[in-house]
Amino acid sequence: MACDLHTHSGFSDGTDSPRKLLEHAREIGLSAVALTDHNTTRGLPDFLAAAEELGITAVPGIELSVDWRGREIHLVGLFLRPEHYAELEAVTLDYHKRKEASNHALVERLREDGYRIDYADVLRHSPAGNVNRIHVASALVEKGYVGSVDEAFVNLLSEKGDYYKPPRRMALGDAIRLLRRLEALPVLAHPLQYMGEETLRELLPGAVEAGLVGMETRHSSSDRDTVTLLEGIAKEFGLLPSGGSDYHGTRKTNVPLGIGGGGEAVPYGIYLGLLETLERIRKEA
């Protein structure tokens, strides 16, 4: 039995509908799937309804873009309660406004430098209207300015470059405390994608103190050695392992659903461990 606790749909920067994602999950034999769209819960009602019909365990989630010492960090919240969706949408509303302004400024800077794209080109790649840099990258690929989304991020859309200026984000500790208050499980997503081991060890004490419960030890970008390293760090800091593919549909064709690291599936036991901890936390609340 296997699970995937980090996926995206067309409600953020994936390409599948929640139902199509779950149909694919059933085809490959996954027993539990989390939908963790970026900074939105809008896809979760469709996700839960489809999961019930298809007979797959659905984990409602979200992936929040947060800040730690000026660095963008991704924090996954798992096992959200439907009665808390509206509060999360309200919390992320201001971020979405700042993000939209940042996106418009990004496109304008690119245009000033000769890249002839406009915001309508970008929106065509985001049917739900929740625009991220990946949609700008897709527009640049479509226009022939770069050969791939990855090339666009490396050469044009990096935070270290001249074009993209990130919006102000919620602090990591505040986001962790928010998820804990809503009786969800905060999980640090793919930590070694944006920091090294030394920096991760600097981050974790404060995050654990704020209420961090888990860390993704398995991710599609990780090899077996990285999985082993992260499992050791998670154990050292008293964190539960989590894992997922970070599936985006055809947006990232090299990221297959259900693969969490070293080319292996994410064991179903990881889901069960998180669920057991959730039930204990909610009983103690």
Steps between C-alpha positions, in 0.01 A plus 500: 500500500625849418399864540585843361475789747607787272313568174364796306195552280386764254379707795863607543781414258417140407313398186265224623161557653468354851291216357745423220784496753312245712407287200869483414578414862253213493646372173847471653374350825542781753299457818520857637562833325534855631412801288730785606441784256705816546337746740144392429236250614266562206554157345435304819118467481526341152793290620312357798186430298695318229700299752184374669360389164825337390575330830834666573598650834524877449718723716393865464804726512669820393854612421576843645778724370659647813812687605796407717783753524416641156488155341189349342397182679215267410286368783243228438192479720335158505158380622324836475145516631239626249371751756842668491532543122342847508740621769800378303369668185462824695854470638646443155290771329744780579788282382319434171457874449870559562583203280289635213673838523836321499397297193390809307827673587695193388328494161552874457874471575529220247315708240728798562795274423356377172306189600170559322254331733201652673288395795236346274766258374576402858135456599443252217725260691303538825131414444420562867672841496740414783819618329849391603838542334453163332220653291731784394760238414245311289419819310871558433532143369193549280653814350828321433717710730613195699499130431345384826340611823818406688708719267265792562543468876877474481558782252213744556272430796733434791466717810870574454436650155386843389141424399321327786445682828313273745197624697510529876416165661375376836777402740567127530431493874170684460390260226586197714304640795204577272483142374531361850219729620286359218590145616687421178847348476776739385769326291815660363503433125805381298748688727819431307358658186560848641766456767791282600521266796669758724230762436228240553645423843488872581135521397363193676533589871279809468258322268463208741446742787223668296330162452643341186391135494655351188752538220500361150774241499383364165456718192525436130817712482680289763734207445532214748790667687295817547206300633728329750653833606160663552362202687790532744447873547126454550564240770759724665250786531201284594318557171278255317605405145272602217534477127352559161576545136418873468299394196392778261351300213639583157655819641788286630516190283805371688304476829278190498218467749576275795882513486654649811877457485761268361248396236289331766138534611417666831408222749143505628639472852612863477137605456395278792766651726385853424135404547570342839678814617217719372243301696709529816544877457129552445412296808737709708369832362 
